[in-house]
């Protein structure tokens, strides 16, 4: 069995896309755990038990390596009656910041 160059290109592209998807699932899990623990610390309730991707970019970390910067949004509540948004930012697998909208206490 022989592979053409175009077949090899498409196979490599598919493998790279699958690896990116698998890595993205790990990063999303890290974001969810960080959001959940942050809400627990502040006595807030994380709604829907999920985070969703808002932004994606390439940035350099402290060592100068290029990493994927991701911004996730999540919903939370303090009283159970209202809904507010929070944002969690990751650079690679490192959480760089968590911000919350103004909410009732």
Backbone bond lengths (Angstrom), bond angles and torsions (degrees), N, CA, C in turn:
res aa  C-N    CA-C-N  psi(-1)  N-CA   C-N-CA  omega(-1)  CA-C   N-CA-C  phi
1 X - - - 1.443 - - 1.525 109.12 -
2 X 1.302 116.32 128.65 1.458 122.32 -179.73 1.517 109.88 -112.76
3 X 1.329 115.08 144.86 1.462 120.76 176.89 1.521 109.51 -109.21
4 X 1.302 115.44 131.92 1.462 119.34 171.99 1.517 108.77 -75.74
5 X 1.299 116.65 165.18 1.453 120.83 177.83 1.522 111.06 -64.28
6 X 1.319 117.44 -36.82 1.470 120.32 179.21 1.530 110.83 -67.73
7 X 1.333 117.94 -36.70 1.463 120.63 176.49 1.519 111.06 -64.86
8 X 1.303 116.19 -41.68 1.462 120.74 177.59 1.523 111.17 -63.63
9 X 1.327 117.07 -39.89 1.462 121.68 177.16 1.523 110.90 -60.22
10 X 1.336 117.42 -48.85 1.461 120.71 -177.92 1.524 111.76 -67.39
11 X 1.297 117.21 -37.13 1.461 120.56 177.24 1.528 110.72 -64.23
12 X 1.328 116.83 -44.10 1.461 121.42 178.27 1.525 110.56 -63.28
13 X 1.317 116.77 -42.28 1.463 120.87 178.64 1.523 111.01 -61.78
14 X 1.311 117.71 -43.09 1.471 121.22 178.74 1.531 111.13 -63.16
15 X 1.321 117.38 -42.64 1.464 121.06 179.37 1.527 110.24 -64.09
16 X 1.323 117.89 -42.91 1.463 120.96 178.82 1.521 112.02 -64.51
17 X 1.315 117.38 -39.21 1.470 120.65 177.18 1.524 111.64 -65.51
18 X 1.316 117.16 -39.85 1.461 120.29 177.34 1.529 111.37 -66.20
19 X 1.318 117.61 -40.27 1.467 120.54 176.90 1.517 111.49 -64.12
20 X 1.327 117.43 -40.83 1.469 120.92 177.50 1.530 110.93 -63.87
21 X 1.315 117.16 -42.46 1.458 121.19 178.79 1.531 110.81 -62.87
22 X 1.327 116.95 -43.17 1.456 121.21 -179.91 1.529 110.85 -64.60
23 X 1.328 117.17 -42.63 1.468 121.23 177.74 1.523 110.80 -65.05
24 X 1.321 117.41 -37.30 1.465 121.32 179.30 1.523 111.31 -63.98
25 X 1.313 117.18 -34.97 1.466 119.97 177.05 1.528 110.82 -65.45
26 X 1.330 116.93 -39.55 1.467 120.05 177.84 1.520 111.12 -64.83
27 X 1.340 117.10 -41.71 1.460 121.11 -179.76 1.525 110.32 -66.29
28 X 1.321 117.20 -39.61 1.464 120.62 178.66 1.520 110.90 -63.94
29 X 1.321 117.03 -36.81 1.460 120.81 177.31 1.532 111.02 -65.68
30 X 1.326 117.11 -39.84 1.468 120.92 176.43 1.527 109.90 -62.65
31 X 1.333 117.18 -42.63 1.465 121.36 179.44 1.525 110.70 -63.63
32 X 1.303 117.91 -41.98 1.463 121.52 179.95 1.524 111.33 -64.44
33 X 1.324 116.93 -43.38 1.467 120.06 178.56 1.525 111.25 -64.03
34 X 1.342 116.71 -40.99 1.468 120.12 179.59 1.520 111.00 -66.49
35 X 1.326 117.89 -42.03 1.464 121.21 178.40 1.519 110.83 -64.68
36 X 1.312 116.36 -41.85 1.461 120.62 179.85 1.529 111.66 -63.87
37 X 1.313 117.11 -45.47 1.473 119.63 -179.91 1.526 111.45 -68.64
38 X 1.330 117.92 -35.20 1.466 121.00 177.63 1.534 110.35 -65.46
39 X 1.320 116.71 -42.53 1.466 120.29 177.38 1.527 111.00 -64.24
40 X 1.330 116.74 -39.15 1.465 120.30 178.80 1.526 111.25 -63.45
41 X 1.336 116.51 -41.42 1.472 120.83 179.52 1.514 111.64 -61.74
42 X 1.330 117.54 -36.23 1.459 121.88 -177.41 1.526 112.63 -94.48
43 X 1.328 117.41 9.14 1.462 123.23 -179.45 1.528 111.64 58.33
44 X 1.321 115.57 44.66 1.459 123.09 176.61 1.520 108.46 -113.45
45 X 1.322 115.57 162.24 1.453 119.96 178.56 1.522 109.59 -110.11
46 X 1.316 116.32 122.33 1.461 121.95 176.05 1.522 107.99 -75.74
47 X 1.319 116.63 121.19 1.456 120.93 -177.75 1.523 110.72 -87.97
48 X 1.304 116.58 146.82 1.459 125.30 176.25 1.528 113.38 65.63
49 X 1.303 118.93 -4.08 1.465 123.21 -178.98 1.521 111.80 47.32
50 X 1.343 115.71 45.71 1.460 119.14 -178.80 1.529 110.96 -150.61
51 X 1.304 114.40 158.34 1.461 123.35 171.18 1.522 106.66 -126.04
52 X 1.328 116.15 151.77 1.456 118.41 178.62 1.515 110.04 -133.49
53 X 1.317 114.52 143.50 1.452 122.60 -174.17 1.521 110.70 -68.42
54 X 1.336 116.20 130.61 1.461 121.84 178.55 1.521 112.04 -112.59
55 X 1.330 116.89 -34.09 1.456 119.86 -178.47 1.514 112.03 -150.95
56 X 1.333 114.67 154.97 1.464 121.77 -176.89 1.525 107.08 -145.88
57 X 1.343 117.22 131.15 1.445 120.93 -177.56 1.519 109.03 -156.40
58 X 1.321 116.62 165.31 1.466 121.10 173.40 1.519 109.25 -102.42
59 X 1.335 116.36 129.55 1.470 121.83 178.26 1.519 109.01 -141.70
60 X 1.318 115.51 164.01 1.469 121.38 177.66 1.521 110.29 -94.19
61 X 1.335 115.79 143.83 1.457 120.39 176.39 1.523 110.22 -90.14
62 X 1.320 117.82 -169.60 1.462 122.41 -177.56 1.529 113.12 -63.03
63 X 1.322 117.25 -29.70 1.465 121.65 179.71 1.521 112.63 -88.10
64 X 1.318 117.62 -2.08 1.455 121.25 178.90 1.519 114.50 90.44
65 X 1.335 117.23 3.75 1.462 120.36 178.46 1.520 110.00 -80.95
66 X 1.310 116.08 144.68 1.465 120.31 178.33 1.526 108.80 -79.74
67 X 1.314 115.55 126.08 1.464 123.15 179.42 1.528 108.70 -125.55
68 X 1.311 115.39 165.07 1.462 120.09 174.99 1.526 108.02 -89.56
69 X 1.331 115.53 123.00 1.457 123.40 176.90 1.520 107.24 -93.07
70 X 1.331 116.38 127.45 1.461 120.86 -179.09 1.526 109.42 -127.94
71 X 1.313 115.23 141.15 1.454 122.15 175.46 1.525 107.98 -119.58
72 X 1.326 115.58 124.54 1.461 121.73 179.22 1.523 109.20 -115.66
73 X 1.320 116.59 146.85 1.453 123.01 173.67 1.520 108.85 -111.23
74 X 1.333 115.23 151.55 1.461 120.93 175.37 1.520 108.19 -147.81
75 X 1.321 115.82 159.51 1.456 122.16 179.33 1.521 109.34 -107.32
76 X 1.335 115.07 143.73 1.459 120.48 178.42 1.519 109.20 -145.42
77 X 1.317 115.98 166.68 1.454 121.73 176.09 1.521 109.22 -140.93
78 X 1.327 114.65 149.31 1.457 119.93 176.88 1.522 110.63 -103.26
79 X 1.324 116.78 -33.96 1.460 121.14 -175.17 1.518 112.98 -109.15
80 X 1.304 118.38 -17.39 1.450 121.79 -176.34 1.516 112.30 94.63
81 X 1.343 117.33 -12.31 1.460 121.16 -178.82 1.526 112.44 -98.32
82 X 1.300 116.83 -31.65 1.465 120.15 -176.01 1.527 110.30 -112.49
83 X 1.299 114.30 170.19 1.471 120.94 -178.59 1.525 107.35 -131.48
84 X 1.317 117.03 130.37 1.464 121.86 178.76 1.526 108.46 -130.09
85 X 1.314 115.35 162.19 1.460 120.69 -177.99 1.533 110.50 -107.23
86 X 1.313 113.80 147.54 1.449 121.73 173.25 1.517 108.29 -126.86
87 X 1.334 114.68 160.78 1.462 120.16 -179.07 1.522 108.43 -132.66
88 X 1.306 115.09 136.05 1.455 121.23 176.66 1.527 108.01 -126.29
89 X 1.333 115.73 133.38 1.462 121.89 -176.38 1.527 108.39 -116.82
90 X 1.331 115.07 132.44 1.461 121.29 178.64 1.517 110.15 -125.59
91 X 1.308 115.59 143.25 1.458 122.85 172.84 1.522 105.90 -118.60
92 X 1.312 115.88 103.05 1.462 120.08 -170.22 1.517 107.85 71.36
93 X 1.321 117.72 -123.54 1.463 122.06 176.17 1.525 112.42 -102.20
94 X 1.324 117.50 4.95 1.462 122.69 -176.88 1.523 110.93 -95.85
95 X 1.327 116.72 125.54 1.463 121.64 176.26 1.528 107.79 -76.20
96 X 1.338 116.39 121.20 1.465 120.04 -178.50 1.516 113.22 -103.06
97 X 1.320 117.94 -15.05 1.453 119.06 178.47 1.511 113.46 -176.61
98 X 1.342 114.50 147.89 1.458 121.71 174.67 1.521 107.21 -132.48
99 X 1.316 117.15 125.96 1.458 121.59 177.69 1.522 108.93 -125.89
100 X 1.330 114.97 148.39 1.456 121.31 -179.53 1.514 109.45 -125.67
101 X 1.339 116.37 146.25 1.455 120.78 173.36 1.521 109.09 -68.34
102 X 1.314 115.91 161.65 1.453 120.29 173.07 1.531 108.08 -63.05
103 X 1.325 116.54 136.96 1.455 120.70 -176.94 1.522 110.14 -146.52
104 X 1.313 116.00 162.69 1.468 121.55 177.84 1.514 109.97 -74.56
105 X 1.306 114.14 147.58 1.468 119.41 178.67 1.515 108.62 -111.89
